[in-house]
Amino acid sequence: MLVFAAPTGVRSMDDSFSTRALTRLTFGPKPGEAEVLRRTGLPRWLDEQLSPADGQDEACQRSLDACRLRIKYGAGDGWTAVEEMRPLASLTKPIDDLWPLSDGKKPFAGPERQFPRLEVTAATLIRAVHSRWQLREVLVDFWHNHFNVNAGEQAVAAALPSYDRDVIRRHALGNFREFLEAVGGSGAMLVYLNNRSSRAGSANENYARELFELHGLGRDAYLNALYNKWREVPGAQAGNPAGYIDQDVYEAARAFTGWAVEDGAGLGGEQRLPATGRFVYVESWHDNYQKRVLGREFDPFQAPMDDGKRVLSLVADHPATALHLCRKLCARLLSDDPPDSLVKAAAQVWTENRRKPDQIRRVVRAIALSREFADSQASKVKRPLELVASFARATAVDFTATNGLIGELDGSGQRLFGCPPPTGYPDRNEAWLGAAAIRRRWTLLLGLAENWWKTGPLDTGLPFPGPVTAQEATDGWQRALHGAAPDPAVTQAILIGMKLDPAATLTPGAKDGDAKLRRLAAYVAMAPRFQAR
């Protein structure tokens, strides 16, 4: 039961830290979870969270099974009209079953082609609220943004359930080198960054460039403004270049020629690839001649896929990759500009464990147990997904995802799996603090509190078993949502804004009482203390 304790003055450091830790390592604490973490201890909690077992998340699975999304469209050329509520059936389907949706010549209505994106979006919201394995969900969100693909393109939408299930979720806590290969060979990424069309003699540079700039070494390691030839890059002639230049990108693009998708493309004569959406290596499309990447010579005519795999290993093992990825992880879990001491310490753990199957898990654990993590204060603005999930969790809403909520989230600036540039959505505060963005954030909270989109009613009888005064309710919501003693200034501002007498009685279960109690929850969530993590 969600019950608010009476205010006790200054909270202990342990209580404060437990709340802050859960706000960063989960999508927000549920009632009572901070106390459980305080008793259990962070190391033990991390050990459990970093070893998730899907078979032990029955409640979340029930929510996924119960979810239904509306799909509606009129009759067209080759299809009949449809209006129905559908389960999230695509989540478990192999890419072969969904790939026909990518074929523009086949008769599918537009909503059918985009429905897999809606299903993965709904599942993401449900897992963010209900999953027992919250830290994995936080990291899945991180990696989806790091390895961004835009499912607005119909072929990427068809590949998205497989990409989410078999690539991002499978490797989110694993080994980064293995992760890179899974991403590079995924239908979603091969389509999104055009590598499926890369051929010997006309190599497409898109994937290779983002592999260096975004997925691996990072922009700080791009040294083309300083050096024009590979030999000039410090350390290159010894095989350990300080960074990369355009020549590395061009050569790496050649290494990935022939990495393609079974999309029905012609192979010459009457031969064609199957149309399954699965990865395929086409030897005749590969540039087999010698190459040089990051100061390393590649002999000609290597075994199938060896050129590309070697590039992935060079990228994964480069010191700049360790720093780039660890800085991003620290920025996600601490602040926009995390301490250099923590980034370097995490990078050392990253490098020491680069051959371990649980490399990422070890790095995240080291960050979460660091002194810098313990000492840091709330400074990150929650992005819309985090805002929705944290409010639903804190208020114990029996949440489900709906078309209406997904539409509102799309308009909030964080259209899940629909970010056009490969950079993904920004993870810095200034990107989410414009006047229009803040107004959309407030709309999300008010809509959730008042159940505009049928995502689940907020049961005011859980926190308030009996009548309360308006001031008691406002203070109670602050303790629940802010994880701290009430701020009198916040209480006063909300009561004045709602024109409520502090002594006015609000009765849960009564129409007027419920309406005011729910709106109070939304307004408390609009306060800066809830907007930050």
C-alpha positions in Angstrom: 0.0 0.0 0.0 1.2 3.5 -0.8 1.1 5.3 2.6 2.8 8.6 3.3 4.8 8.8 6.6 4.4 12.0 8.6 7.2 14.5 8.1 10.2 13.8 10.3 12.4 16.8 9.6 15.8 16.3 8.1 16.2 12.9 6.5 19.2 10.8 7.1 22.0 10.6 4.6 21.2 7.0 3.9 17.6 7.8 3.1 18.6 10.7 0.8 21.2 8.6 -1.0 18.8 5.7 -1.5 16.3 7.9 -3.1 18.9 9.6 -5.3 20.4 6.3 -6.3 17.1 4.8 -7.4 16.2 8.0 -9.3 19.3 7.5 -11.4 19.6 3.7 -11.6 15.9 3.1 -12.2 13.0 5.0 -13.9 12.2 6.3 -10.4 11.5 4.6 -7.1 8.1 3.0 -6.3 6.7 3.6 -2.8 8.9 1.8 -0.2 11.7 1.0 -2.6 14.1 3.5 -1.1 13.7 1.9 2.4 14.3 -1.5 0.9 17.5 -0.3 -0.8 18.7 1.3 2.5 18.3 -2.0 4.3 19.7 -4.1 1.5 22.7 -2.0 0.6 23.6 -0.8 -2.9 26.2 -3.5 -3.7 23.7 -6.3 -3.1 21.0 -4.4 -5.0 23.3 -3.9 -8.0 24.3 -7.6 -8.0 20.7 -8.6 -8.4 19.8 -5.9 -10.9 22.8 -6.6 -13.1 21.9 -10.3 -13.3 18.3 -10.1 -14.6 16.2 -13.1 -15.3 13.2 -12.6 -17.5 11.4 -15.6 -16.0 11.3 -13.7 -12.7 9.4 -10.7 -14.0 5.9 -12.1 -14.2 4.1 -8.9 -13.3 5.8 -7.0 -16.2 5.0 -9.8 -18.6 1.4 -9.8 -17.6 1.2 -6.1 -18.4 2.8 -6.7 -21.8 0.4 -9.5 -22.5 -2.6 -7.4 -21.5 -1.7 -4.3 -23.5 -3.7 -3.5 -26.6 -3.1 -0.8 -29.2 -5.7 0.6 -31.6 -5.1 0.3 -35.3 -7.5 1.8 -37.8 -7.4 2.5 -41.5 -9.8 2.5 -44.5 -9.9 0.1 -47.4 -7.3 0.6 -50.1 -5.6 -0.9 -53.1 -5.2 -4.5 -51.9 -6.4 -4.3 -48.3 -9.7 -4.1 -46.5 -10.6 -1.6 -43.8 -9.4 -2.4 -40.3 -10.4 -1.1 -36.8 -9.4 -3.2 -33.9 -7.4 -3.4 -30.7 -4.3 -5.5 -31.1 -1.9 -7.2 -28.7 1.9 -6.6 -28.9 2.4 -9.6 -31.1 5.5 -8.4 -33.0 7.7 -8.3 -29.9 8.5 -12.1 -30.3 8.3 -12.4 -34.0 11.5 -13.2 -36.1 12.4 -10.5 -38.6 11.4 -12.9 -41.4 7.7 -12.5 -40.4 7.8 -8.7 -40.4 10.1 -8.0 -43.3 7.2 -8.1 -45.9 6.0 -4.8 -44.3 9.2 -3.2 -45.7 8.3 -4.0 -49.3 6.6 -1.0 -50.9 5.3 -3.1 -53.7 3.2 -5.3 -51.3 -0.3 -4.1 -50.4 0.0 -2.9 -46.8 -1.7 0.2 -45.4 0.7 2.8 -43.8 -0.4 2.1 -40.3 0.4 -1.6 -40.7 4.0 -0.7 -41.8 4.5 1.5 -38.7 2.7 -0.7 -36.2 5.9 -2.6 -35.1 7.3 0.8 -33.9 4.2 1.4 -31.9 4.4 -2.0 -30.3 8.1 -1.6 -29.3 7.3 1.9 -28.0 4.4 0.6 -25.9 6.6 -2.3 -24.6 9.3 0.2 -23.7 6.9 2.3 -21.7 5.4 -0.7 -19.9 8.8 -2.1 -19.0 10.0 1.3 -17.8 7.1 1.4 -15.3 6.7 -2.3 -14.4 9.9 -4.2 -14.9 11.6 -5.6 -11.9 14.9 -5.2 -13.7 15.0 -1.4 -13.7 18.7 -0.9 -14.2 18.6 -3.0 -17.4 15.7 -0.9 -18.7 17.7 2.3 -18.0 20.7 0.8 -19.9 18.5 -0.4 -22.8 17.2 3.2 -23.2 20.9 4.4 -23.1 22.0 1.9 -25.8 19.0 2.5 -28.0 20.0 6.2 -28.0 23.7 5.4 -28.5 23.0 3.0 -31.4 20.1 5.1 -32.7 18.0 4.0 -35.7 15.0 5.9 -37.1 12.0 3.6 -37.4 10.2 6.2 -39.4 11.6 4.4 -42.4 9.4 1.4 -43.1 12.3 -1.2 -43.4 13.7 0.0 -40.1 10.3 -0.3 -38.5 9.9 -3.9 -39.7 13.4 -4.7 -38.2 12.8 -2.8 -34.9 11.3 -5.7 -32.8 14.3 -7.9 -33.7 16.8 -5.0 -33.1 15.3 -4.3 -29.7 15.1 -7.9 -28.6 18.1 -9.6 -30.2 20.6 -6.8 -30.3 20.0 -4.1 -27.7 18.4 -6.1 -24.9 20.6 -9.1 -25.4 23.9 -7.1 -25.2 23.0 -4.2 -23.0 25.0 -5.7 -20.1 27.5 -7.7 -22.0 30.7 -7.2 -24.0 31.0 -4.1 -26.1 33.0 -5.8 -29.0 30.2 -8.4 -29.3 27.7 -5.6 -29.1 29.3 -3.7 -32.0 29.2 -6.8 -34.2 25.5 -7.4 -33.4 24.7 -3.8 -34.2 26.7 -3.8 -37.4 25.1 -6.9 -38.7 21.5 -6.0 -37.7 18.9 -5.3 -40.4 17.9 -2.1 -38.7 21.4 -0.5 -38.8 22.3 -1.9 -42.2 19.2 -0.2 -43.6 19.4 3.0 -41.5 23.0 3.8 -42.3 22.9 2.4 -45.9 25.6 -0.2 -45.5 23.3 -2.8 -47.2 24.0 -0.9 -50.5 27.8 -0.7 -50.0 29.7 -2.4 -52.8 33.3 -2.7 -53.9 34.2 0.3 -56.0 31.4 2.4 -54.5 31.7 1.9 -50.7 29.1 3.8 -48.7 30.8 5.7 -45.9 27.7 6.3 -43.6 28.1 3.4 -41.3 31.9 3.5 -41.1 31.8 7.2 -40.2 29.2 6.8 -37.4 31.1 3.7 -36.1 34.1 6.0 -35.5 32.3 9.2 -34.6 29.3 8.0 -32.6 29.5 4.3 -31.7 33.2 4.1 -30.9 36.0 6.6 -30.6 33.9 9.7 -30.5 34.1 13.2 -32.0 37.0 14.3 -29.8 39.1 11.6 -31.4 38.4 13.0 -35.0 41.8 14.6 -35.9 41.2 15.4 -39.5 41.6 19.2 -38.9 45.1 18.5 -37.6 46.4 15.8 -39.9 45.8 14.9 -43.5 47.8 11.7 -43.8 47.5 8.6 -41.6 51.3 8.7 -40.9 51.0 12.1 -39.4 48.6 11.0 -36.6 50.6 10.6 -33.4 51.2 6.9 -32.7 49.8 5.7 -36.1 53.1 4.4 -37.4 53.4 2.2 -34.3 49.8 1.0 -34.9 48.4 3.0 -32.0 47.0 6.2 -33.4 45.7 8.9 -31.0 42.5 9.2 -33.1 41.1 8.8 -36.6 41.0 10.8 -39.8 38.9 10.6 -43.0 41.3 8.1 -44.5 40.4 5.7 -41.7 36.7 6.2 -42.5 37.2 5.5 -46.2 39.2 2.4 -45.6 36.8 1.1 -43.0 33.9 1.6 -45.4 35.7 -0.7 -47.8 36.1 -3.3 -45.1 32.3 -3.4 -44.6 31.4 -3.8 -48.3 29.4 -7.0 -48.7 27.7 -6.7 -45.3 24.1 -6.7 -46.4 20.5 -7.6 -45.8 18.5 -10.3 -47.5 16.1 -7.9 -49.1 15.5 -9.4 -52.5 18.4 -7.5 -54.3 19.7 -8.8 -57.5 23.0 -10.7 -57.6 23.5 -10.8 -61.3 21.7 -12.7 -64.0 18.5 -14.2 -62.6 19.9 -14.7 -59.1 18.4 -12.7 -56.2 18.8 -12.6 -52.5 15.9 -14.0 -50.5 13.7 -11.3 -48.9 13.9 -12.2 -45.2 15.5 -9.1 -43.6 18.3 -11.3 -42.2 22.0 -10.5 -42.4 23.9 -11.8 -45.4 27.5 -11.5 -46.5 27.9 -11.2 -50.2 31.4 -12.1 -51.2 31.1 -10.7 -54.7 30.2 -7.3 -53.3 33.2 -7.1 -51.0 36.4 -5.1 -51.7 39.0 -7.7 -51.2 42.1 -5.6 -51.7 44.5 -4.4 -49.0 43.5 -1.7 -46.6 44.9 0.4 -43.8 42.7 1.3 -40.7 43.9 3.0 -37.6 47.5 2.4 -38.5 47.1 -1.3 -39.1 47.7 -3.0 -42.5 45.0 -5.4 -43.8 46.3 -8.0 -46.2 44.2 -8.6 -49.3 41.8 -11.5 -49.8 41.1 -12.2 -46.1 38.5 -14.8 -45.0 34.8 -13.7 -45.3 33.9 -10.8 -43.0 37.4 -10.7 -41.5 38.1 -7.2 -42.7 35.0 -5.8 -41.0 35.4 -7.8 -37.9 39.0 -6.5 -37.5 37.8 -2.9 -37.8 35.2 -3.6 -35.1 38.0 -5.0 -32.8 40.2 -2.0 -33.5 37.4 0.4 -32.6 36.3 -1.5 -29.5 39.9 -1.7 -28.1 40.9 1.9 -28.8 41.5 4.0 -25.6 39.4 6.8 -27.1 36.4 4.4 -27.2 36.8 3.6 -23.5 36.8 7.3 -22.6 34.0 8.2 -25.0 31.7 5.4 -23.8 32.5 5.8 -20.2 31.9 9.6 -20.4 28.5 8.9 -21.9 27.6 6.4 -19.3 28.7 8.7 -16.5 26.7 11.6 -18.1 23.6 9.4 -18.1 24.0 8.3 -14.5 25.4 11.4 -12.9 25.5 14.8 -14.7 26.0 16.5 -18.0 29.7 17.0 -17.2 30.8 14.1 -15.0 34.0 14.3 -13.0 37.1 13.4 -15.1 38.3 11.3 -12.2 35.3 9.0 -12.5 35.4 8.9 -16.3 39.1 7.8 -16.2 38.5 5.2 -13.5 35.5 3.8 -15.4 37.6 3.7 -18.6 40.3 1.7 -16.8 37.6 -0.8 -15.7 36.3 -0.9 -19.3 39.8 -1.6 -20.7 40.8 -4.2 -18.1 37.5 -6.1 -18.8 37.4 -5.7 -22.6 37.6 -9.5 -23.1 35.0 -10.3 -20.4 31.5 -11.3 -21.4 30.1 -8.9 -18.8 32.3 -6.0 -19.5 29.5 -3.4 -19.5 28.0 -4.8 -16.3 31.3 -4.4 -14.5 31.7 -0.8 -15.7 28.2 0.2 -14.6 28.7 -1.4 -11.2 32.0 0.5 -10.7 30.3 3.8 -11.6 27.4 3.2 -9.3 29.7 2.3 -6.3 32.0 5.2 -6.9 32.5 8.0 -4.4 31.7 10.5 -7.2 28.3 8.8 -7.7 27.6 8.9 -3.9 28.6 12.6 -3.6 26.7 13.9 -6.7 23.4 15.7 -6.4 20.4 15.7 -8.6 21.3 17.8 -11.7 19.9 15.9 -14.8 16.6 16.9 -16.3 14.4 13.9 -16.9 13.6 13.3 -20.5 9.9 12.7 -21.4 10.1 8.9 -21.2 11.7 9.1 -17.7 9.2 11.7 -16.6 6.2 9.5 -17.6 7.7 6.4 -16.1 8.8 8.0 -12.8 5.4 9.6 -12.2 3.6 6.3 -12.9 5.9 4.5 -10.6 5.9 7.0 -7.8 2.1 7.2 -7.7 1.6 3.4 -8.1 -0.6 3.7 -11.1 -1.7 0.4 -12.7 -0.1 1.7 -15.9 -0.6 0.6 -19.5 0.6 2.2 -22.7 -2.0 3.5 -25.2 -2.0 5.2 -28.6 -3.0 8.5 -27.0 0.0 8.5 -24.7 2.4 7.5 -27.4 1.1 10.3 -29.6 1.6 12.8 -26.8 5.1 11.4 -26.1 5.9 11.8 -29.8 5.0 15.4 -29.6 7.1 16.0 -26.5 10.3 16.0 -28.4 11.2 12.4 -27.7 9.6 10.3 -30.3 10.8 6.9 -29.3 12.7 5.1 -32.1 11.9 8.0 -34.4 14.9 10.3 -34.0 16.1 11.2 -37.5 19.8 11.9 -37.0 22.2 9.1 -35.9 23.3 11.1 -32.9 20.1 10.1 -31.0 18.4 12.5 -28.6 20.7 14.8 -26.7 21.4 13.9 -23.1 22.1 17.5 -21.9 19.8 19.6 -19.9 19.5 22.5 -22.3 17.9 20.4 -24.9 14.8 19.8 -22.7 14.3 23.1 -21.0 12.8 25.4 -23.6 9.5 27.0 -22.9 7.6 24.8 -25.4 9.3 21.7 -24.0 8.4 22.5 -20.4 4.8 23.0 -21.4 4.6 19.6 -23.1 6.2 18.0 -20.0 3.5 19.6 -17.8 0.9 18.3 -20.2 2.2 14.8 -19.9 2.0 14.9 -16.1 -1.5 16.4 -15.9 -2.7 13.9 -18.6 -1.3 10.9 -16.6 -2.7 12.2 -13.3 -6.2 12.7 -14.8 -6.0 9.6 -17.1 -6.7 11.5 -20.3 -5.2 8.7 -22.4 -6.7 5.8 -20.4 -3.3 4.7 -19.2 -4.6 3.8 -15.8 -6.5 5.8 -13.1 -4.5 7.3 -10.2 -6.1 5.7 -7.1 -6.2 8.5 -4.5 -7.3 6.0 -1.8 -3.9 4.4 -1.8 -1.9 7.4 -0.4 -4.9 8.9 1.4 -7.1 6.2 3.0 -9.3 8.9 4.5 -10.1 12.6 4.3 -7.1 15.0 4.3 -6.6 18.7 4.2 -5.3 20.3 1.0 -2.1 21.2 2.8 -1.7 17.6 4.1 -2.3 16.3 0.6 0.2 18.6 -1.0 2.8 17.8 1.6 2.1 14.1 1.2 2.5 14.2 -2.6 5.8 16.0 -2.1 7.1 13.2 0.3 6.1 10.6 -2.3 7.2 12.3 -5.5 10.2 14.2 -4.2 11.5 11.7 -1.8 12.1 14.5 0.7 10.4 16.6 3.4 7.9 19.0 1.9 9.1 22.4 0.8 6.7 25.0 2.2 7.2 27.4 -0.7 6.1 24.6 -3.1 3.1 23.9 -1.0 2.1 27.5 -0.8 2.6 28.1 -4.5 0.4 25.1 -5.5 -2.4 25.9 -3.1 -2.5 29.5 -4.2 -2.4 28.5 -7.8 -5.3 26.1 -7.3 -7.1 28.6 -5.1 -7.4 26.0 -2.3 -7.7 26.8 1.3 -4.9 24.9 3.1 -7.5 23.6 5.6 -10.0 22.5 3.0 -11.0 18.9 3.3 -10.4 16.6 0.3 -12.0 13.2 0.5 -10.7 10.3 -1.6 -13.4 8.5 -3.6 -15.5 11.6 -3.8 -15.6 13.1 -7.3 -14.4 16.6 -6.3 -11.9 15.2 -3.8 -10.4 12.8 -6.4 -10.2 15.5 -9.0 -8.3 17.9 -6.7 -6.0 15.2 -5.3 -5.0 14.0 -8.8 -4.4 17.6 -9.9 -2.3 18.2 -6.8 -0.1 15.2 -7.7 0.5 16.6 -11.2 1.4 20.0 -9.9 3.8 18.6 -7.3 5.4 16.6 -10.1 5.9 19.8 -12.1 8.1 21.2 -9.4 11.9 21.2 -10.1 12.6 18.6 -7.5 10.7 16.0 -9.4 11.8 17.1 -12.9 15.4 16.4 -12.0 17.2 13.2 -11.2 
